[in-house]
Amino acid sequence: MKIKVIVTPKNGVLDPQGKAIQQTLNSMNFIDVSEVRQGKYFEIETDLKDEKDAKKNVEDMCKKLLANLVIEDYKIL
Amino acid sequence: MKSSVIIFPGSNCDRDMDVALKKFGFKNKMVWHNDNVIPKSDLVVLPGGFSYGDYLRCGSIAAKSNIINSVIEFANKGGLVIGICNGFQILIETGLVTGALLRNKYLKFICKNIFVKANKTQNKYFNKIKKDILELHIAHNDGNYFCSQDDLNSMQDNDQIAVRYCDSNGEISENSNPNGSIQNIAGVFNKKKNILGMMPHPERVIDNCLSSNDGSYFFENLLSNMK
């Protein structure tokens, strides 16, 4: 089973890369773009058969390794 | 005094730290990250570099390596632990010190000498250093210190801000902030002040033939407190 996770910078945490991407998009005439936040996407292949168990396990992974909860939020899709 | 420098795959300031520690009289041992036990030490150093290629987040993979449990145990018993640059990032990822280190504000790898003001109250790292402003070296991409307002308040209350970026006159301002760190923070202590994490490299400036000799004050002071 594949579990997908998105990790993004928390609101209020400076995201210099997102800012640079936004400015570049603006300079490419995508003038509607007012903010970009850059995150990470994980696809985790697990041997667990039960989706609930698997997601619980992935949540543990997020807290312990995949995200730094001081600056990042995670979302299990 | 005995010290141990931990080597991770991708560490690149481990030898510099070894040279510095020995120059000032430490009996230093190099310890591989896959070992489980630190040799008997008075000081443990997590050196700078790019452990595990900075994958995931700087320091995050090293923070889960075999040796880290004994580093945490050593630190929790009050042992002196220093993390420089990537070592600071590793300390952050282990949770031994508070906060996070984000990408530098202007997205540039910064490699230059900077000036810092150190906190000299009740800690073994800077307490008796006579100079007020130290010229040290930084070389990092992710040194932009961040923590929540609550954490910042509590660290200020406990006097845990160890080092702040300033200019050559000691003025702490946005102009002397190389990477966007909140409050110009370049390094912090844990609550008990036995653990120091900082971005500047004292081990790179320990001789008059180098660009600065101010790192010497750091090592001399530390050693004098350990005798």
Interface residues (C-beta under 8 A of the other chain):
Chain A: V13 L14 P16 Q17 A20 L65 L66 N68 V70 I71
Chain B: L56 R57 S60 K64 E93 G99 A100 L102 R103 N104 K105 Y106 L107 N144 F146 C147 S148 G180
